[in-house]
Amino acid sequence: MNRHLTGTRVLLMAICAATAAAAIATLAVRTRSVLSPAGLYAATSGGEPVSMYNAMKLQRGVPLYQDPRDPPFYPTTLYNAGFYAVYAAATWPWRHDPAAVVPAMRLVSLGLMLVGLAASIVLAIRGWNRRGGMESPAWAGTSMALAGVATGFGPLVGWWALTTRPDIGAAAFAGIGLVVLLGLGGRRPVVAAAIAGACLAAAWSFKQSAVLIAAGMVLAALWQRRFAVAAMLVIPPAVVIAACLTLLGPDYRANVLWATSLSSFSIRNMTHMAAQLGVKGGLPLLASAAVLPFLRRASWLRADERTTLLACWLTTLAGGLVTSCRTGSEANYFFELWVVVGLLVMAGVRLLWDAAGPASAMTSRRWLRPALSALALMAAAWAGMDLLRIAGAGDGRLGRVRLALEPGQAAEVDRAGELAKRTDGLVYCQPALSGLALNPTFPAPIFDDYVYFHRPAAERGLLRGPGLRGLLERHEFPLIVLENRNEEMLAAALAAGYVRQPGWNYLAVLEPPSSATRTPVTAMIRDGSVVGAGSVR
């Protein structure tokens, strides 16, 4: 064995390898699951279907942004155009086949996740490991890379690495910007800041809230009086933001500014998400917090790197907690934090590696073995959680890692799809990725954001036309297909007089009463003019 591989270092490598192996195994099961037949019928995150739908609108020539106040679709496109454009372009060859485009979009997310994670690992290995006289750099780099993988694909990110949402791409681009600033900032700080600023602009083009890492980078630059660096970090995002707000028009602004503002604030949700952060990300978060006081001992880190990492950790943690205070917010608001946590975890592995070497300059290392023993126990619990989920034990408590269908569920959705094709008029369907598995005519009525936009907008009288409940009361839909768990919509349809068809086990299929007459949707009025309802397949 290499004389530098002390027993303590071997233990450290084993801890990193075990947690990384569990994370990779869980990711592999999830990836296989989204490519299975069940992948087309079950969403991997909340809001995924409407994100897919909007990317598919681009592919089918339907305008991306439309006024969300207008009937009959009340369309919401809540995120920035870069997100939808990237996913639409990357999956263009499969645009006419939902069974192919759905998994393809999910794999785009995984690709973005891998690119962002790879950038962080490259910085840790090629940047930090080349400084400060590293012993056994190959083994140390392997340990750091394994720790980065274990953190990046751990329970906090979970299914999000394979879901069609802007969060992974936004965090990946923001993380690449941070890595560029850290990696190149010592030699060409202004050039590095300009490149990083372009990456931050790309992150914002995916999701408006992707500004937490940027805030930390700018604050660190201002603290160090590196005003040119701060300016170059701010200018590219500012230009892109101004261009989008100006050039994409009022419908864009109505979606990404006004519609997103209607989701209510909830301290209870923030408390819940703080608990989720502790449960799903407790080990890496605790490790990153423990590393911060020791960064001064890392001779291979420049002073500006230490300041930037600390500032970004604070802004992403505080910002994640604040933004998770909205109704419906989830772990995705901690993904920028997780980029910084991953870097700090890899820095911590390097610090432990240095301390565990035979030539360590530390005067006392009595703390090292107890610390590693405690880390080993926590890592074992961490890896064990993933392995239990892979085995299917306690799925309801630990979270599922497979997309599952009840026997006959897929066949029933396909049966509903055939019924929808034979129906004359606008079908409202929300089973199986909110109806995308039925391959509906575009545009289609998609109300996945009902709780966060449509209902509060209707309650405040902000919608034009009758709103979704008004459409139901006027029997505008000749066919409604719902999942049984969609109790609110089901109750509203029944209250409006719709009749539920017998013979369906997994879906609720409803038709208007036989005596109902309805006004064609194409005759609805928008600002005094007739709205057309052209269709695109």
N, C-alpha and C positions, 0 to 999 in steps of 0.2 A: 504493500500500500504506500502511496505517496506519503512522505514524512510529514507533509503539512496537513494531512487528513487525520486530525485528532479524533478521538472518540466523540467529543462534543460536536465537532463539525459533522461527523457522520450522522449523529442524532438530528442535527438541524436539517440536513439534507433529507433524512427519512420523513421528518414532519412535513416538509414542503412537498415531497413526492406523494405522500399519502393523501393530503388534502387536494392536491392537483388531480390525482388519479380519480378520486371520488367526484370531483367537479366535472372532469372530462367524461366519465362514465354517464353521469346524469345528463350532460349535454347530448351525448350520443343517443341516449334513449329518447330524449325529446326530439332530436332531429329526425330520427327514424319515425317517430310518431306523426310529425307534421307531413311526412311523405307517404303515410299510410292512407287507406281510404277514409279513415275517420278524420283526417286532417282537413277535408273540405267541409265538414259539417259542424265543427266545434271551434270557437274562437279561442285564441291563446292569450288575449288580454281584452279588457273593456275598451270599447271604441275601435277595435281593430276592423270590424266590418265597414264602418263608414269611412275609415282611412283608405281601405282597399277600393271602396266604391268611388271615392274621389279620384284616386289614381287611374282607375278604369274609365272615368269620365274623360280624362285627358286622352286616353288611348282611343276613345270612340268619338272624339270630336265634339263632346259636350262642354260648354263653358265651365271652367273650374270654379270660379267665384260667381255666385248669384246672390241677390238680396235675400237674406234668410227670413225676411218679413213677408215674402210674397207667396201666395198660394199657386198651385196646389201642393208643391213639394216642400216648401219652407226649408230650402237646402242649407245645411251648415258645412262650411269648409274652414275649420277653425285654425289650421296650421299654415305655415308659409309655403310658398310655391316651390321652393327648392326641393322640399321633401317629396311632394307629389311628382314633380318633374323627373327626379332621379329614379324613383320607383317605376314610373310609367315607362321611361326610356330603357331601364335595365330589363324589364320584363316584356318589352314590345313584341318579340316573336310569338308570345303565347297569349296575346291580347284577346283573341276570339274564343279562348277556352278557359272558363273559370277553374276547371279541375287542374289545369296546369299553372295558371297565373297566380293562384292563391299560394301554393307552396313556393313558387318562384319569388314572390315578394317577400316571403318569410326568410328565404335564403339570402336575399339582399341584405336584410337586417343582420344576419349572422356574419356576412362578409364585412359589413361596416364595423361590427364589433371586433372582428379579428384584426382588421387594419388598425383600429385605435389601440387595441391591446398590444399588437406587435410594435407599434411606435413607442409605447411606454417601456417595453422590454428591451428594445434596441437602445434606448437612452440609458437604461440601468446597466446593461452589459457593456456596450461599446463606449459609453460616455464615462460613467462613474467608475467602472471596473478598470479603466485604463489610468486612473489617477491614484496616487497614494501608495504605490508599491504593493499591489495586490498579490497575495500568495495563492497559488493554485487558481488562477482566474477562470479556467474552464469549469471547475467544480463549483466555484462560487457563483459564476454566471448561471449555471444550470439551476442551482438552488434559488437564485433570485427569479429566474424565469418561471420556475414551478410555483413559487409564491405568488407571482403576478397572475398566472393562470388560475390558481385556486381562488384568488380574490375576485378576478374579473368574471369568472363563470360560477361564482358561489351562489348561495340561496337568495341573496338580495336581488340579483339580476334575474335569475331563474328563467321563466318563460319569455321574458322581455327580449332576450337575445334572438328569439325566433318569431317575434310578432311584428306585424306591419303597423308601426307607429313611428313618429319622428324622433323619439327620445334617444334611441341608440345612436342614430346618425348624428344628432346634435351633440351628444356627449363625446362621440368619437372625434368629430372635427374640433371641438373645444379642447379635447385632450391632446390632439396633435399640435394645436397651437401652443399649448403649454410646453409640450416636449420640445418643440422647435425653439422656443424662447430659452428654455433651460439648456438645451444642447449647444446652441450656436451663440447664445448671448454673451459668452466670454470673449469671443473673438470679434464678432460683428454685431453688436447689440441692436443697432438701428435696423440693419437688414433683417436680423432675426425677428425683431418686433414687427416689421412690415409683413413678413411671411405669416407670422402668428396672427396678425390682425386680419389677414385674408382668411385664415382658417376660422377665426372667430366669426367673421361675416358669413362663412359657409354654415357654421353651426346655427347662427340666427336664422338663416334662410330655411332651415328645417323647422325650428320651433322658436317662438318669440321669447320664451322664458329661458333660453340657453344663454344666459349672461352672467352666471355666477362665477365661473372660472375667469371670465373676462374682468369682472369686478375685482377679483383678487389680484390678477396680474397688473391691472392699472394702479390699484392702491399700493402695491409693493413698489412699482416704479416711482410713483409720487413720493413715497416714504424715503426712497433712496435718492431723491432729487434727479432722477433720470427722466427729465421731462420730454426729451426727444423720443425715448422709448415709449412713454405713456401716450404721446401723440400718435405714433405709428400704430399702436394697438387700437386706438379709438377711431382713427380716420376710416379704414376700410369698412368696419361695421356701420359707421354713421352714414357713409355714402350709400351702402346697400339698403339700409333702413329708409333713408330719404327717397331713394329711387323707387322702392316698392310702394311706399305710401303715396307717392306722386303718380307713378306710371300705371299701377295696377287698378286704380280707379276706386269709386265709392263702394262698389260691391265687395272688393277686397277689404277695405277698411271696415265695412259693416260686419264682416265675418271675424277678422283677426283682432279687432279692437272692441267693437261694440258687443257682438254676440258672446265673446269670451268673458266679458265683464259681468254677465248676468248670473254666473254661478255663485252661489252664496258662500259666505265664510263660515267656518265651523271649527271652533276650538276643539271640539270633541274629535273631529277628524285628524287634526294635528296631533293630539294626544295619542290617538290610535296609531298614526304613522310613526311617531317617535318610538312606540313600543315595537312596531314591526321592524324598524331599523335596528333596535337592540336585539330582537330575536333572530332576524335573518342576517344581520351584518355585525353582530356584537363582537366576534373575534377579530376581524380585520379592523373595525373601528377602534376597538380598545388598543390593538397593536399600533395603529397609526398615532393615536394620542400618546402612547408610551414612547414612541420614537421622537416626537417633537422636541422634548427637552434635551435629547442627546445629539441633535443635529450639529451642535457646535463642536462635538468631538469628531465629526466626519471631516477629516482634512481633504477629502476628495470632493467636497461640496464647496462651491464658491459662496461668498456671503450673499450675493444676490439670489442664488438658488435657494438658500435656506429661507430668506425673507419671503420669496415668492411662494414657496411651498406652504409656509405657515399662513400667509395671507389667504391663499386659495383654500386651504383647509377650513379656515374660519368663515370665509364668505360662502362656501358651498354648503357647509353644515348649517349655518344660520339661515341662509337663503332657502335651503331645502326644507327646513322646518317651517319657515314662513309660507312658502308656496304650497306646502302640503296642507295648509289651513283651509283650502277650498274644498267644497263638497265634490266628491268623486276623485280627489287626488289620490295617487298611489305611490308606490316605491320609485316610480320613474323620476320623481323630483329629487331623488338622491343620486342619480347617475353621474352627474358632474362631480359630486363629492366622491363617488367611488373611483373616479379616475385619479384623484389626488390621494385617496386612501391606498390605491394600488401602488402608486409611486412610493409612498411612505413605507408601506410594508416591504417593498423590495429594498429600500434604503435600510430598513431595520434588519433585514437578513444580512446585508453587507456589514452593518455594525456588529452584529453577533458573530459573523464570520471572522472579522478582525479580532474581536475580543477572545475568540476561542482558539486562536492560533498559538503555536509554540513561541512565537516571537512577539506576542502582544505587549504593548507598552503600558498597559493598564497596571497600576500598582496593586489592585485587589480585584479578584474575579470570583470572590466567594458567592456573589449573587447569581453567577452565570448558570450553574447547574440547576439550582432551584427554579430559576426563571424558565429555563428550557423544559424542565419537568412539567411545570404548570402549563406551558405552551403546548407540550405534547398531549396532555390530558384534554385541553380545550380542543385541539385539532382532532383528536380521536373522536370526541363527541360530534364535532363538525362533520367529519367524514362519515361517521356512523349515521348521522341524520340522512345524508344523501343515499347511503347504501340501503337504509331501511325503506326509503321512498322508492328506490329502484326495485326492491323486492316486493313492493306493494303493501308493506305493513303500515297500518295506521294512516292510509291515504287521506282520510278526512281530516286528520289533525296536522299532518306534516306537509300536506300539499301534494297534488298529483303530478306525476312526471310523464303521463301518457294521456293522449286524447282518446277518450273512450266513448263508444256508442252503445246504447241498449240494443239487444237483438231486434231487428226489424225497423229501427229508427231511420236508417238511411233509406230503406225501401219506401218508408212512408213519406219522407221528404221528396223523393223522386216522384212518387205518386202525386203529391201536391204540385210539383212542377209541371207535370203533364196536364193537370187540371187548370193551372194558371195559363198555359199556352192556349187552351181552348176557350178561355174567358175573353169576352169582348169588353174592353175597358181597362181602367187602371187598377192593377192588383196591389193590395198592400200586404206584403209578406215579410215576416221576420223570424222564420226558423232558419237554422243552418247558415251561419254567418249572415244573419239578418236578411236572408233571401237571396244572397249572391249565388248560392248553390242551385237556385232555381233558374239562373241565367235570365233575369228579367229584362224587359225592354228598357233602354235608357232614354231619358231620365226616369227614375223611379222614386216613389215616396219612401225616403229613408229617414226614420226618426230615432236613430240610435242616441242622439243627444237630447232626447225628450226631457229628461230630468234636469239637465244642466242648461238648456237654452229654451226649448219650446214651451215647457210648462211655465217657467217664470216670466217669459215674454208674454204668454197668453194671459197670465194672471194680472200683469200690469197694463194690459190693453195695448201692447206695442206691435201686435201683428196686424197685417192687412188681411182682409177676408175672414173666413169663419174659424181658422185654426184647425188643428187636427180633430178636436172634438166636434167642431162644427161640420167638418167633412163627414164624420161618422153619422151625425144626426141627419145630414142631408142624403145619406146613403150614396155617397159619391163613388165608393169602391164596390164593384159588383162581386168581389171576392176578397176575403181577408184570411190570411194564414198566419197563425201565431204559435209560438211555443207555449206550452201549458203554464210555464212559470211566469209568463208575461201577464201577471194578474191584473195590473192596472189597465192595460189596453183591452184585455178580454172583458173586464167589467164595463169599460166605457162603450165597447161595441155592443154588448148585450143590452146596456141601458138605452142605447140608441135604436134598439129594435132588431138588430141583426140576429139571425137564427143560426145556432150551432148545428153543423152536420153530424149525424151519428157515424160511428164506425172508425173513428180516429183515436188511437191510443196515445200518441206522443205529441200530436199537434191539435190545435183548436182551429177548425176550418169553419168560417161563417159566411153567410149570404144575407143580403137584405131580405126583408119580408116580401112576399110575392106581390103585395099591393103597393110596394114602394115605387115612387117615381123619382127621378133624379135629374138635376141639371148637368149637362155634360161639363166635364172639367175644363174643356177648351173655351168655355164661355165665361169663365171667371174673369173678373175685371182687375187690372193692375193700373192704378193711377189713371183710371178713365179709359184705358185701352184694353183690348182683348189679349189675353195670354195664350199663346200657342203652346201645344203640348206635343211637339214633334218627337218621334221615337227613333232611337238608334240601337241597333243590335251590336 
